[in-house]
Amino acid sequence: MNSKLILIIDDEEPIQKVVRLSLKLEANWQIICASSGLEGIDLAEHHHPDAILLDVMMPEIDGINTFERLNKNVDTQHIPVILLTAKTGTAEKRLFQKIGVTGVITKPFDPLTLASQIAKLLQWTL
Amino acid sequence: MKILLVDDDNALAEVLIQQLTVQNYVVDRVADGEMGWSYASTFDYDLIVLDWVLPSLDGLQLCQRLRSGGYGVPILLLSSKNQQTDKIQGLEAGADDYLVKPFDVKELIARIQALVRRTSSTEPQPILAWGNLCLDPISCNVTYQGYPVALTAKEYALLELFLRHSHQVFKASTLLDQIWSSDEFPSEATVRSHIRGLRRKLKAAGITTNVIETVRGLGYRLGTSPTDTPPTQKNNALSSAERQAQYLAGLMQTWQTHKGESLKRWNYLVTLSQTLKEQGLNEQQRLQAQQKVHSLAGTLGIFGLVEGHRLALQIEQLLATATSLSPRQIAQFQVLVTTLGHALDNPPQLVSWTEGPPTHLPKILLLDVTGAPYIQQLMALAVTQGLEVDIATSTDMAAEILGLNAPGDNNLDALAELPDLVLLNLVGSDNALDLNEVSLQLLLQLMSTLSQQWPQLPLVLITPQGDFGNRLDLVRRGAAMVLEYPVSPAEILEAIDQATYLRYRHSKIMLVDDDSHYLDKAMRLLKPWHFQITPLANPSRFWTIFNQIMPDVIILDIEMPGINGFELCKVIRSHPQWQHLPIIFLSIHADPATQSQAFAAGADDYITKFSQEDNLVLRILNRLKRYHAWCNQESALLTVD
């Protein structure tokens, strides 16, 4: 398959690095990273990634707010968004479903199959 | 790693062999150039250390001869010739490195390691990994889930070889060539013995999957790692083992860079625990703390610091409850934070989180009225090992938690809320080991009440007096295990593990009775213990079902249509492999003659319906305990080819 470009939006730099490492090793995807929702929206507008991995709990504008802004933006609304979150309670699941994200991956994730999980959610073939 | 040392200096060779062996290299040594040529042409080596000045054929000539024949193994040339032209001549002859005598052996070893790394891979891969099993060729350390695994030099060399060649099947004779030096004269039985030893140690370290597989008729190879994904067409460039190794190396590097941030968050929690104790938290502080510890939990989880991740989640949970914590919760908070600090020292590891969390955390109620320091240490260790510990600081508090204030309320729902074990501290403090009389009497009274109301609940005691008389008194009051102080926290946890029946949860129990009403009743009775119960009302299907589920315990009624319980019991016992399987009869017949008949058929126990059912669970657990002990012994014996 063609190499994909993935945008990671997470305020935790070590998590960005580990996700990058996982996706590189498993699928050799290209990765760009943003440390805040606003920076992420900016990168998404300019680079049009194939998918966005979005952390939920971030300072300033959180993941849900970031998703809503991406969704209203004509340049980014077509990009599938997968939430990376430790929050998996029933209420949260219902909220994520309601706002229309493509998928949710629970943190901590299995590092050796992260790309497979993303590909499965997006119906990509690895 | 196997090295050929060609040097005629016996004293130097002796030192080098000793030092290289310590570094887990296997060394063949010869003293002249012609012998060096014979050995290099006959055996496989990973590196040759070659002296320049040698009898019969000098090192330079040998090097040229080897290279002209296409010999690709790295060669390190040793010489007392220290002119630049000598070095150039040596390297032009085909040596990969040149070291001038006299030299520091440490430098030689470092250069050997560098040469091996350079030739074994295009990229440095310092850590060899197989799931959570890691071998660091630089430090020669082997760890599983971050804990060291002690191996002999040969076991280490075997493991390293398998990890470096994860898809290769090695014949025993190849292993002999690779791992053993030529003057050791080992046989293939030696290889088998070392493989067995290695497997045993890896199993003892907690690895349940077979790391080294036997390929019948061919030899041995590295097994499939538990974290390996099924083979797909993706990313063929890297094998799973290579990916794991690279991932782990990257993870360690990233952790080293960012560990400081996690330590800062931990320091914040230390300060917070003091604030909590002194003045409590306002809502803003609580939310901020919750967010910080949440992020910390996420980071630690990503790095595979499982224990730290779990502790941070527990702290987050505590903070989520309320702004003001009870004294008990504050004490728990402090223990969690302290333990978390230690957990941050663990190395990152590869964790397959999709395997899911442990099914059940043992829940312990610790009754301690003294607040002794060793109890705090015990708490910290217990939390580290995954136990959920609730502390009662008075007998009243314990009675409330255990539902002893409502004696009639011993129904099954209440049973489900109970801890898995009660640990009772009867030791005063280091200054006065004996508790004061009033406290002691209250505790002893609580014990008696507890054992009457919840006879199944294991009660472990720590006492300053473990003599026979005192022990007898405590056992009479319901103690399942009595530990005499001083006893280390680790020993206490070991006792807890032995005394709880948690390990027997999910044991498979086959219940054969043609009375479906009684089957329902027995199922209800056993439900709180989380056994996997297979009820069977039709004994004619017994053998089919039995072979499908392979139960851990069988409970048989006697009178059933077609085949009676005695006959079923005899059929089971007629198979040599089922001689130890626990069989318990559960019958309405209370007469000694019927009971004798059951034991003669091969029963282990006999319980009378309606009158002895209270003992059913205990008797099942007793049987399971002994059966598991026997199975463990057997499986230890079976860890051979």
Interface residues (C-beta under 8 A of the other chain):
Chain A: E12 E13 P14 I15 K17 V18 V19 L21 S22 L25 E26 A27 N28 M57 A86 T106 K107 P108 F109 D110 P111 L112 T113 A115 S116 L126
Chain B: T227 T229 T232 Q233 K234 N235 A237 L238 S240 R243 Q244 Q246 Y247 G250 L251 T254 W255 T257 H258 E261 Q291 H294 S295 A297 G298 T299 G301 I302 F303 G304 H309 L350 V351 S352 W353 T354
